[in-house]
Structures are given as C-alpha cells and as structure tokens.
Amino acid sequence: MAKYRRTGNHNWDTMMRADTTEFDETPGNETGGRGALLWLYPLLAGFVAILLVLQMLPLVLPIGPMYWDVLIYYDAIGRIAQGQWPGIDFFAPVGPLEYFLAAFSNALFPEAHPVLMTQWIWLPVTVPVMGLILWDTVRRGSRVALWLMVPWMLYTALPFNVIDFYPYPGTDAFGIYNRHGAILIYLVAASVLFVRGPIIQTICLSVLALALAFCKITAFIAVGPILLFGLILGRISLGTAIATALICIGVTGVVELSTGLVIPYVQDILVLASQNTEAILPRFLTAASQHFNVFGAGGFLAIVLLLAALFGHRSAGGRASGNRLARSIDAPWFWVGLLLVCGLFYETQNTGGQAFLMVWPALLLILFRPLAGYGRFGAAILVLIGFTALPNVSTMLHKAARAAAVAPGYITLDAPDLGPIGRVSAKDVFVEQAERMRGIYISRRDTYEAIAETEALPSFILFSDPDYQYLLLKEMQAATVAIKALEASSGRKFERVLNLDFANPFPYILRMKGTENVAIGADPSRALPMLDDSTRDAVAQTDLVLAPVCPVHRARNQLLEHYQSALTGHARIALTPCFDAYVLPLDR
C-alpha cells in the first residue's frame, strides 16, 4: 500500500485495473489462431473416439463403494425401454435428461460397462460445446484453447470422485450425476470467462443452462452467481443474456407443451426439497472440511491475488475496460473466490464429487496473464495455484492407477443374466467375505432384524463394503434365475416388477415393466415420496414384488413398511434364500 500512498493521483479504479487487454478483449490473429484447430479438433476427436471404443468392449472393472448407485440408471433404462418417462411415470432423484441420455447411450453401446457408459452419457452435449469454445478461444492463441480442453478431458474421462469412501481400490459408480453437474458448470465458467463471440457464447450458455436444469437442479442453482456476475461485469452482454433466457424459456415451453414433462419434474424437485430441509450451515462446514485442501488453498490464493491488486500489480487487477465495477473487481481474485463459493455450495448437496473443477477457468485466467505483472506475489500465486488444482487431479489419477493395477488379480463375478451390470470383479478376500456373510445373513436373520429395529446398520459403512455390493449382484443373479424358473414351472409371465431396495435394475434385467409412480433410487431418508393412491394402486397391481433379505436392514424394512398396505393381496414366498417375493395371484 506504500506505493499507492506515494502515487496519490491514483484512484481505486486505477489501483485495481490490469492492463490485460491482450487476452481479455483483443481478438488476436484470427488466421493463426484458426490454424491451430487443425490439430486441436483432431485431438478432441481422438479423445472422443477412445471413449467410444472403450464402450464397445465387454470390460470387467473392480467393484467400488456404493456400486448400486449406477443401477438406478438401469432401472430408468429398463423403464424407458418399456415406454415410461421420468417425472411422468416414475419419481426420479435427478433430472430426466440424465436418464434419457443413459437410455440413448445404452441403445448405442449395449455392452458398455455401466460405470463408463454413465460417466460419458453427456458427451453428445459437452463435446459440441467444447468444440465451440475451442473455435472462439483459439483466436487468442492455441495454448488458451488447449488448456481449457485438458481439464475437461481429464475430468470427463476418469470415473472417480475426489473423496475416498473405502480404502481398497475400485471404480466410483456413485454420485455420477454429481460429476456430470461439475463438468457442465466448468463449461459455463469457461464460456463466461473466455468466450467473446456473442453468438457462440449465446449458444454455449443456452445449451449448458438447459442441460444443467434437466440434469441436476442444484447444479443449475450453483451456476446462477456465475451467470449473474458475468452479466453485471460485462462478460455477458445484455443481448446475449436476453437471447439465452428467451431460448431457454422457449425450449422449456416446447418441451412442456409437447411432452408434459416439465411440470412433473418441477413437482418432483419440490418433493425432494421438502424431504431435505436440514440446516445448511452444517453442510457448508462438512463440505469445507472435506475439501479444505482445495478450498483452503484456493481461499488463500484469492486473498493473495487481492493483496497483489491492492498493491497495484497489473496482472492481479480488474479489466482495463468496461463499467466501473468491472474495472474494480473483474479480476482473478474475484473469480477464484466466487467459483470456490459456488463449488462449496454445490458440494453441500453433492458430497465428494468434482465440484471444484469449476475453479479451473479462473486459475487459467491467472496463468494467462504476465507473471511479472503479479510482482513479488508471483511465486506465491504459482504455488497456491498448484495447491488448488493438483490435489484432486492427483487423487483421481491415483485411484485410476490403483484400480488398473489390481484389476488383473481380482475375481470376476459370474452373473451372465445381469448383462453389463454384472461385469465386475472383487479382491479374493471380499469374495470370501461375501460368501461367509451370506451364510450368516441367512442363518442369523433374527439378529439382523433386531439390529434393524434399533435404526442402525450392521456396519456404518455397510453400503461401501465391496463384499456387500458383490453379494448384492450375486444374489440378483440368483433371483433372476429363480424368477425365470418360476415362470417356466407355472406357465406364467410376470408383467411388472418392483424391488424393495435402493436400486431396482430388474426392469432392465428381465425386460419387464417397472411399477409406475414409484421412486427409483429409493432412499427412505430423503428420496421417498409419501404413498398416495395412484402409487398404492400401481404397487397393488404389480404381480412381482421382490424383497432382498441378505441382510435385513433398516432401509429395506422401511421400504417394505412404506408399501405394505399395497401388498395385502400378494402371497409371500421365499424366492431364494436371499430374496423373498410377493406374488400377485392370477385371479387378482
């Protein structure tokens, strides 16, 4: 601040302003920039080609914690194949576009591994958007375009979260929709901070806003401040904002008028919001503590950048053009701070995903400005950028390397009737543990009933245990065989199926209709609507209701209690030692 006091003719705008127009505002050499697309677009195409080829292969991947999360997609895929729509015919925990894209990808790649297929379902949306971003930003140099594409490629390719939920290696099949939201928000941040062409920016923001709205509503909310300050600070023109809003409203209106999908989706959002009303402050504290390595380093980075701006260092200051507010705060420190806060908010709703990917465009904004322009703060800024960007990358690469290293020695599950969802493997000790626990679950069922009555789980991390997830799939295979045998012996073909568990992939496995009006991803604590007459009638007319009992636990009992009044006309049978079934008599 001493320098500022000595040059008394400076005002706040001058002190905070950076002469960075060589990147921010000037188009640059368009001929040279466009020439870089001759290798950037092939690089993008090659990346996509690799992902497509991987989905054509019958890969077997190590099972990871909460693998059953990916089975929700297959519940929806099976239902959509039978003509049901999310929001209209069944209650879904996230946006309908997640499931339509999954069904589309499954139609293209029926043998794709579930974790890979669901990880990459948004490629039809994100690849064209990235192509447009490259087209616009390459005018300022190929390195700008390249380094906007690299983080997107990395986070898109790797199906891993940035928090460990189990010490042994495996793929992360849970929270996939959270990763999708993070990638879409990253593209929004890149479009706001780097795209200058009004037409391209309008297209990108319109596509991304609609994608976020129909992917995960909390991601759509998290991106709001980015768009708002982009408009206030002049990075989004008023014309672009109006055009984007009109396009989004128009498309949403057309979708509602042609399909009737939007209003039921909004109603589902309101139901979910009413079931998730706990205080927000504890969530912020939890998210901040879990991600303090990134959030803390990023927070220090924003503070150091602000200090550099206050000391008059040009690269740390606001824009040299634009409105007064833009000249004051449209600076790296502001965008780092804003994106960190948006990422933290997103993490309060979606623990352990890739939320802080959205900070990368602000980090690139810092790096693309002259290092000398940060003065004596330059070295600290570089170190803090590394501390902000690298931990999550290191975590994902480490997870990928561990999973690849151990996969050849794992035991593959024998579950041919499950199709791709059964192509998993597990460490021998987990396979042995699954078989050992299966016997105990069957012979000591009363013990697990007693534990369930206390509203506790047998283990706090039961759903993360690989042996639990492995046994779940193994018993689904046994139940599938038993159902087919029951149909063959009775001469009866079941029409509808419901599984009283978190995930119900049986509509996909059995090529059978799922029960209408019920929730997929049925979490009794936060995603199970009240039983109304239409749902009760649909369950009552379902001719096959499955109840897994290896083990009995609180959530499964809650689901059975929830639907019990609709099962009074069903006959209960022991389908397998680990599956009870409620069968509707033929005369009903």
Order of alpha helices (4+ residues) and beta strands (2+ residues): alpha-alpha-alpha-alpha-alpha-beta-alpha-alpha-alpha-alpha-alpha-alpha-alpha-alpha-alpha-alpha-alpha-alpha-alpha-alpha-alpha-alpha-alpha-beta-beta-alpha-alpha-alpha-beta-alpha-beta-alpha-beta-alpha-beta-beta
